[in-house]
Amino acid sequence: MYATIVFLPFLGCVIAGLFGRLIGPRPSELVTTGLLFVSAALSVVAFAQVALGGGATQIIPILPWIHSGDFAADWTVRVDGITAVMLVVVTGVSSLVHLYSIGYMHEDPHRPRFFAYLSLFTFAMLMLVTSNNFLQLFFGWEGVGLASYLLIGFWYTRPSANAAAIKAFIVNRVGDFGFALGIFGVWAAFHTLDFDAVFVAAPAMAGKTFIFAGHSVDILTTLCLLLFVGAMGKSAQLGLHTWLPDAMEGPTPVSALIHAATMVTAGVFLVCRCSPMFQHAPVALEFVTVIGATTAFFAASVGLFQNDIKRVIAYSTCSQLGYMFAAAGVAAYNAAMFHLFTHAFFKALLFLGAGSVIHAVHHEQDMRKMGGLFRRIPFTWAMMLIGNLALTGVGLPLLGVGLAGFYSKDAIINSTYLAGTGVGSYAFTLLLIAAGMTSFYSWRQFLLTFHGRYRGLDHQHVTHSDDHAHDEPMDGDRGHQHAPKLEDVHESPLVMLVPLAVLAVGAVFAGMAFTHFFVGDGAHEFWRASLVVGSGEEGHLPLWVELGPLVVTIAGFLIAYYYYILHPEIAAAIQARRGLLYLFLYNKWYFDELYEFLFVKPAMRLGRFLWKRGDGTVIDGLGPDGVAARVLDAARGAVKLQTGYVYHYALAMLLGVVALVTWFMMTLGGKL
């Protein structure tokens, strides 16, 4: 059964990719979607079996892979608690995205290729989460990188889509370089890449060092930091985050699949999978905490003033991933996995809901050109409302009742407080502030889109020369279109609304239904074979800590309501004034400009120098334009000596004879 879960998406990819033109778009859609739903159903069965079995590990051999000397890496499927959770997340979201895409992409002529890419991505992600060694994990890791490149740049005729795909690929290669070094280091230190063997030997490696550049360096700290660099790239953490918002150039279903629930969670999965190593590398854990908390704060601040509906959700994803890493950094790995699980439901719901809005307003994405849409698309309004309530973590702390995000996000914030360390206090403060900002930008997006007056016709002939090009509508391969009249706005087809309803159920009940397995009494049993269950969630919480997330969430909503419903003219004036703080946040802390200055432009100057001077002057000067050119010139000169006239040749022969006789007389004359 477990191998079937993994390989059914690959079968769908092969059918749609190789035979899509032959069988046509609709059979390709139905085959790939049907196989994903079968895989999702089997994943639910797998989760139930693991839960009933107390989280015990099962290893299912597939085939021998690489055997060379002492090195051995076989292709196997590992199923335990963390795998079971990821199987449900990956196949559940992917199957719904496949179904949603049937409606969203119905006008695209290349649907077989699109569905083949979706299934390829799902297969690679499943290979990643079911891996039993670091090499197989790296195979799936690079596979999802390839598939994301293909999906982000699916509309390859658009330069912006190609640029976004290349950016995502390159930034992830930076992180993957560190990840690869970490895998090399694991082999050098443990002489195996098998998870169980490495994790069993990790405690004995604690405190051991190696010499690097004349300094004694802790082995486990170094390995964990290198592995985390890979996680930073894949999960878009601060410094390697710049690819994620630009990845919104891909179709909206791609955003929901890759950048909400699956690929971007691979880094969190990696850190939690390697918790037996990180647990003995406290410096690495502190670094993970700082990066996660800082990313949560940074991304939430950037999301405050974005105008593209998908870009707001993208920065929200980046911020929520920071929450997960902050939890892992204080050893609350099960809380990190809990938020990963619930986040998959409400973030996919928000992305697909945004896609329904975009579909309704004829592929417009600028929220400044929306407003009052709840009258025309009430079902999408209700789904986005549920997604917002879940994302902002609305609930009643003293009663322990709320939507999905309430259970998992509060568990993370509480864990950072209970850590009782300086780094934990830093994370607690930033995460609490980020929760308030999350509430503000989420409700700002919701109110701008669905409430107030309709502003679509206000901007028909307005060009925002002071805005960046990426604020223009990006979705759809038909380019920018004028916003429709309000009466022309329409609800999405049923095939797009059904996935929203299913995800909404998860956004409401997933936290309540599964708390027992993640942070409740059953957590230790469920996770005992797959990760370390930290003690950071145990202890007494002051009342203000319990109520803090709810208070900042309410404050964020009230501020958004004041500025965008009661007094929208104030918000417009702030935006028009374009103060320093507004520009700093709107331009994403100027990370892209900084990287352009530090890396892109110097690399282009170096490339131009090597091209003009190195290749043109030196290589071509010594090669085609140097020695080879002189030989060619000599050959052309020699050709001119061949005139074809007999008397010319006779003269040349006579001169040769005279020269020979003269040389003979001068050489031998003195000896006679």
ABEGO torsion letter per residue (X at the ends): XAAAAAAAAAAAAAAAAAAAAAAEAAAAAAAAAAAAAAAAAAAAAAAAAAAAAGGBBBBBBABBBBBBEABBBBBBBBBBAAAAAAAAAAAAAAAAAAAAAAAAAAABAAAAAAAAAAAAAAAAAAAAAABABAAAAAAAAAAAAAAAAAAAAABAABAAAAAAAAAAAAAAAAAAAAAAAAAAAAAAAAGBABAAAAAAAAAAABGBBBBBGGBBBBAAAAAAAAAAAAAAAAAGBBGAAAAAAAAAABBAAAAAAAAAABAAAAAAAAAAAAAAAAAABAAAAAAAAAAAAAAAAAAAAAAAABABAAAAAAAAAAAAAAAAAAAAAAGBAAAAAAAAAAAAAAAAAAAAAAAAAAAAAGGBABAAABEGAAAABAAAAAAAAAAAAAAAGBBBAAAGBBBAAAAAAAAAAAAAAAAGBAAAAAAAAAAAAAAAAAAAAAAAAAAAAABEBBAAAAAAABBBAABBAAABBABEAAEBBBBBBAAABBBBBAAAAAAAAAAAAAAAAAAAAAAAAAABAAAAAAAAAABBBBAAABEBBBAAAAAAAAAAAAAAAAAAAAAAAABAAAAAAAAAAGBAAAAAAAAGGGAAAAAAAAAAAAAAAAAAAAAAAAAAAAAAAABAABAAAAAAAAAAAAAAABAGBAAAAAAAAAAAAAAAAAAAAAAAAAAX
